C-alpha cells in the first residue's frame, strides 16, 4: 500500500510541475519554430516524424505559413505524404519545392538559428535566396538500379547548391567550399550547424557526387559528413 501512495505522490508532483512549466519547457506543447532552441527542441522536432498531426500544429502555433499539398499515393516506394510547399523569408529557386512537413520544420529552424546568424557573423549580411537541385525524385540511393530508395523518393530531402546574399553576392559550394576566405568558412559552418536540425547532412567531403551541394534530409539514419 505504501508504494501505491508513493507512486501517487510522485505523479502528483510531476503533474504539479508540468502545470507550472514555462511554455517553451513544456513537453506537451507543440514545437514553437520561432522560439529560442532549448533541450526539448530536438525531441519535439523528432516527434513531428512520429506523429504527423503535430507538424501542422507547429507551424500554425508559431504563426508561420503552412501550405499543405495533397498526398500522392504510390506502391513503388515513392509516395508523398504529409507534404507542404517550402516557404519562408528566404526564397527558394526554383520556387516553393514540395517537401515533407518535418523537413520544412527542420529547414525553418536551420534558417532562423544557423543560416542567418552565420551569414551575419561571417559575411556581414543575410541570405535572401537559396539555389537548390530539387527535393523529389523517384529513385534509389545514388541512382542505383537496385537497393533502398533515396530520401528524395518521398520528398524528404533537399539538395542545396548555393546562397544569394542581400548585398548581391552568391556563395556556391562548387566554387567556394575549398577556399580559405569567409565564404568557405560560411559553408563549413552551415554544414556543421545543419547537423543539429537535419537527420542526414552530406556535403563535398562525403563523396564526389556531393561536390557541389549539401544534401539535407529527415530520414531514419543520422549522418553528418
N, C-alpha and C positions, 0 to 999 in steps of 0.2 A: 504493500500500500504506500510505503514511504517513497518508493521510486516513482510511483504514479504522481504523487504530489510534487515531487521534484521536477518531473517532466513537465507537468502543467505549469509550474512556476517558471521554468526555462522558456517555454513557448510564450508565456505571458510577457516576460521581459523582452523577448525578441519582437513580439507584436508591438509593445510599447515603444521600443526603439525605432521600428520602422515608421511608426506614426509621426515621429519627431525628426526623421531624417530630412536634410535639405533635398529638394527635388533632384539635383544633379547626382546625389549619392543614393537615391532610392532605386534598388534593382527592379522594382515593379514598374517604374516609369518608362515610357518609350524613350529610345535614344534621341537626345537633342543634338542634331547635327550642327547647331550653331554655338553650342556651349563649349567652354574650355575643356579639353580632354582630361579625363582622370582615370583612375584604376578600373572603373567599370566600363569605360568606352569600348575597349576591345571586346569584352564579354558581350556587351549589348550588340555590337556590330556582328559578331559571330551568331548571335541569336536570330538575326534577320534571315540567315540562311536556313535555320532550323524551323522557324515559324514565319512563313511568308507574309502573314497578315500584319506582322509587326513593322514591316518595311514602309508601307504607305503611311502608317501612323507616325513613323519617324519623320517623314517629310512634311506631312500636314501639321504635326505638332510643332515642328520647327519653323513653320511659316514659309516653307520653300516650295517652289513649283513642283508639281508631280504630274507627269504626263504619261499615263499607262498606255500600253499598246495591247491589242488582242493577242491571246495565246495562239501559237501556231503548232498544233499537234503534229507529231511525226513518229513513225515507228522505226526510224533508222538512226536514232541517237542524236538527231538534230532538231529536236523540238525547242521552241522558245516559250517559256512560261514565266509569269510574274515579271514581265519586262517593262521598261519605260524608255522614253526619249531622254537622252543625256542633255540636260540644260544647266545653266548657271551663268555667273558673271563672266567666266572665261569661255569664249566661243570655241566650238569645235569645228574644224574644217577637214572634211566635209561636215555639214551641219547636222546636229542632233542625231547621232547614231543611236541605234537600238541597243540597250544593254540590260542585263538583269538588274532588278531593283537593288540587291545588295552591292553590286558593282557600282551603281550610281551613288549609293550611300558612302562607300569607301572613297570614291572619287571626290565627293563633296568634302569629306574630312581631310583628304590629301590636299585638295586645292586650298582650303582655308588654313590648314595647320602646317603644311610643308611647302607647297609650291610657292605661294605668295610671300611667306616670310623669308624663304631662301632667296627669292628674286630681289626682294627689297634689300636684304643684307649683303648679298654678293654682287648684284648687278645695279643696285641703286634705282630700280624701277619695278614695275609689276608686269605680270603676264596678262595679255589681253586675249590670246587665242592659242590653240594647240593645233598642230597638224598631226593627223592620225592615219593609219593604214587600214582602219576598219575594225569592226567588232564581230561580225557574224560571217562564218564560212563553214559550210557543212563539210568537214574534212577531219582526217586523223592528225595526230601529233606529227609535226614535221612533214606534213603532206604525204605520209607513208601510205602505201597501198593497203596495208593491214595494221592492226593494232588498235589502241584505245583512241577514242575521239578527243580532239582538241577542245579546250575550254571555249574556243571560238565557235565550235559547233552548236553551242547553246547561247551565244552572245554573252558569255560570262567572262570575256576578256577584251582588252583593247590594246592596240599597238600604237605607241606614241613616237613620232619621228622628230618633232621639233616644237619650239615655243616662240611665239611672236610677242615681243615686248612693247610696252606702251610708247617707248621712245623710237620705235620703228625697227630696232634690231631684231634679228631672228637667230635663235640658237638651235642648231641642228646636231643630232647625235652623229650623223655621218661626218661632219667636219670639225666638231668641237669636243668630242669625247676625249680624244687623246692629246689635247693641248695642255698648256701649262698656265693659261690665263683664267680669269674669273668665270668665263663661260664653261670651261671644263670643270672647275670646282663646283659650279652650279649644278651641272648634270650629275656629277658624282653624289652631291648632297641629295638630289632628288631620288636617285636610285636607293640610297641608304634610307632616306625618310619614307619612301613608298613602302618599305618592308613593314612599317608599323601598321599600315592600313590594309594592304592587299595580302592575300594568301600567297600568291605567286608573283615574283618580280624577277624578270630576266632582262639582261642588258648586253652590251657589247662584250663583256668579259665572260659571258656564258658560252657562246659559240659564234661561229661566223655568220650563222643565219640571223643573228640579232645584232649585227654590227652597226645597224643604222636606226635602231628603235628600242624602246622599252616595251616589253610585254608585261601587262599587269592583269592579273586575274583573281577571281574569288573561288578557285577550285578547292578540292579537298586536301591537296598537298601544300605544305608550307615550304617555300624555297625562296632564297634571296641571293641572287647571283648577278 
